[in-house]
Amino acid sequence: MCKNAFWWLWLLTGVFVFWGPSQVGAVTQEPLMKRLDQLSITIQKQQEEIERLKQELKEQKKSVDTLKGDQQEHIQKAVQAETQKAEASWREWVPEWVRKIRISGALRLRYERIWDRHMLNEDGSYAKQEARDRGRIRARLFFDADITDEIATHFMICTNMDSHQEAT
């Protein structure tokens, strides 16, 4: 009985080894191919959906850029209108004679080095002093106004160093 069971075991093993895999592979290969086809169709649909979404995103970007440009233009027009309104109210507040005054000016900055400065002592003899470096600034402010068609005024304020005793 043990021998019979042993031979039956060998026979079943042989059937599964030689006959089983080819039959099992044939049975499972067709459903696998169907599943593979379904997956490739799903991937293709997803790719089409991705392309559609990319196109929608590009269109949204264009519309946002257009809206930004329109918004900036609207803001600029609003600022110009406010500026003109404020300027008009300022002009009404300022007297007419002040509006005729034109203001201008000049600013001069320079560097100066004086090498051999010979200055006089109290007794009249020369006293040599060290070289001197200095920066000089001159600022001038001009006011011009026409009083009538034939008469105009010009007024100037200017800075000056006290040591030079120059009239300005």
C-alpha positions as CSV (number, residue, x, y, z in Angstrom):
1,M,0.0,0.0,0.0
2,C,2.9,2.3,0.7
3,K,4.3,1.5,-2.7
4,N,1.1,2.3,-4.4
5,A,0.8,5.6,-2.6
6,F,4.3,6.4,-3.6
7,W,3.7,5.7,-7.3
8,W,0.5,7.7,-7.2
9,L,2.4,10.6,-5.7
10,W,5.0,10.4,-8.4
11,L,2.3,10.2,-11.1
12,L,0.5,13.3,-9.8
13,T,3.7,15.2,-9.5
14,G,4.6,14.4,-13.1
15,V,1.2,15.5,-14.3
16,F,1.5,18.8,-12.5
17,V,5.1,19.4,-13.7
18,F,4.7,18.5,-17.3
19,W,1.1,19.1,-18.1
20,G,0.0,21.7,-15.5
21,P,2.1,24.7,-16.3
22,S,1.3,24.8,-20.0
23,Q,-2.4,24.4,-19.2
24,V,-2.3,27.0,-16.4
25,G,-0.3,29.4,-18.6
26,A,-2.8,29.1,-21.4
27,V,-5.7,29.7,-19.1
28,T,-4.1,32.8,-17.4
29,Q,-2.5,34.4,-20.5
30,E,-5.7,35.4,-22.2
31,P,-7.1,37.3,-19.1
32,L,-3.7,38.9,-18.6
33,M,-3.7,40.2,-22.2
34,K,-7.2,41.6,-21.8
35,R,-6.2,43.3,-18.6
36,L,-3.1,44.7,-20.3
37,D,-5.3,46.1,-23.1
38,Q,-7.6,47.7,-20.6
39,L,-4.7,49.3,-18.8
40,S,-3.2,50.7,-22.1
41,I,-6.6,52.2,-22.9
42,T,-6.8,53.7,-19.5
43,I,-3.3,55.2,-19.9
44,Q,-4.2,56.6,-23.2
45,K,-7.4,58.3,-21.8
46,Q,-5.3,59.7,-18.9
47,Q,-2.8,61.2,-21.4
48,E,-5.6,62.8,-23.3
49,E,-7.0,64.2,-20.1
50,I,-3.6,65.6,-19.1
51,E,-3.2,67.3,-22.5
52,R,-6.7,68.8,-22.2
53,L,-5.9,70.1,-18.7
54,K,-2.6,71.6,-19.9
55,Q,-4.5,73.4,-22.7
56,E,-7.0,74.8,-20.1
57,L,-4.2,75.9,-17.9
58,K,-2.6,77.8,-20.8
59,E,-5.9,79.5,-21.6
60,Q,-6.3,80.5,-17.9
61,K,-2.8,81.9,-17.9
62,K,-3.6,84.1,-21.0
63,S,-6.8,85.3,-19.4
64,V,-5.0,86.2,-16.1
65,D,-2.3,88.1,-18.0
66,T,-5.0,90.0,-19.9
67,L,-6.8,90.8,-16.7
68,K,-3.5,92.0,-15.1
69,G,-2.9,94.4,-18.0
70,D,-6.4,95.7,-17.8
71,Q,-6.2,96.2,-14.1
72,Q,-2.8,98.0,-14.4
73,E,-4.3,100.3,-17.1
74,H,-7.4,101.0,-14.9
75,I,-5.1,101.8,-11.9
76,Q,-3.0,104.2,-14.0
77,K,-6.1,106.0,-15.2
78,A,-7.5,106.3,-11.7
79,V,-4.1,107.6,-10.4
80,Q,-4.0,110.2,-13.2
81,A,-7.5,111.3,-12.5
82,E,-6.8,111.7,-8.8
83,T,-3.5,113.6,-9.6
84,Q,-5.4,116.0,-11.9
85,K,-8.1,116.5,-9.3
86,A,-5.5,117.3,-6.6
87,E,-3.6,119.5,-8.9
88,A,-6.7,121.4,-9.8
89,S,-7.6,121.9,-6.1
90,W,-4.1,123.1,-5.4
91,R,-4.2,125.6,-8.2
92,E,-7.4,127.0,-6.9
93,W,-5.9,127.4,-3.4
94,V,-2.7,129.2,-4.5
95,P,-3.0,132.9,-5.4
96,E,-2.5,133.9,-9.0
97,W,0.7,135.9,-8.4
98,V,2.4,132.9,-6.7
99,R,1.6,130.7,-9.8
100,K,3.6,133.1,-12.0
101,I,6.9,132.5,-10.0
102,R,9.3,130.1,-11.6
103,I,11.8,128.5,-9.2
104,S,15.2,127.1,-10.2
105,G,18.5,126.5,-8.6
106,A,22.1,125.3,-8.8
107,L,24.3,123.2,-6.6
108,R,28.1,123.0,-6.9
109,L,30.2,120.5,-5.0
110,R,34.0,120.6,-5.4
111,Y,37.2,119.5,-3.7
112,E,40.1,122.0,-3.2
113,R,43.6,121.4,-2.0
114,I,45.8,124.4,-1.2
115,W,49.5,123.4,-1.3
116,D,51.8,126.2,-0.2
117,R,49.9,128.7,1.8
118,H,52.1,131.7,2.7
119,M,50.2,133.8,5.3
120,L,51.4,136.9,7.1
121,N,52.1,136.9,10.8
122,E,51.1,139.9,12.9
123,D,54.6,141.4,12.5
124,G,54.3,141.2,8.7
125,S,56.7,138.3,8.2
126,Y,55.6,135.2,6.2
127,A,54.5,132.1,8.0
128,K,54.4,128.9,6.1
129,Q,51.5,126.6,6.9
130,E,50.7,123.0,6.0
131,A,48.6,122.2,2.9
132,R,44.9,122.3,3.4
133,D,42.2,120.0,2.0
134,R,38.6,121.1,1.9
135,G,35.3,120.4,0.3
136,R,33.3,123.3,-1.0
137,I,29.6,123.6,-1.5
138,R,27.7,126.3,-3.2
139,A,23.9,126.3,-3.4
140,R,21.9,128.9,-5.3
141,L,18.1,129.3,-5.5
142,F,16.6,131.5,-8.2
143,F,13.1,133.0,-8.2
144,D,11.9,134.6,-11.5
145,A,8.5,136.3,-12.1
146,D,6.9,138.4,-14.7
147,I,5.2,141.4,-13.1
148,T,3.9,142.8,-16.4
149,D,4.7,142.1,-20.1
150,E,7.5,144.6,-19.9
151,I,8.8,144.2,-16.3
152,A,10.3,141.0,-14.8
153,T,12.0,140.3,-11.4
154,H,14.9,138.0,-10.6
155,F,15.7,137.1,-7.0
156,M,18.6,134.9,-5.9
157,I,19.7,133.4,-2.6
158,C,23.2,132.0,-2.5
159,T,25.4,130.3,0.2
160,N,28.8,131.7,0.9
161,M,31.8,131.1,3.2
162,D,32.2,133.8,5.9
163,S,36.0,133.9,5.5
164,H,35.8,135.2,1.9
165,Q,33.8,138.2,2.7
166,E,32.2,138.1,-0.7
167,A,28.9,139.8,-1.4
168,T,26.1,137.7,-2.7
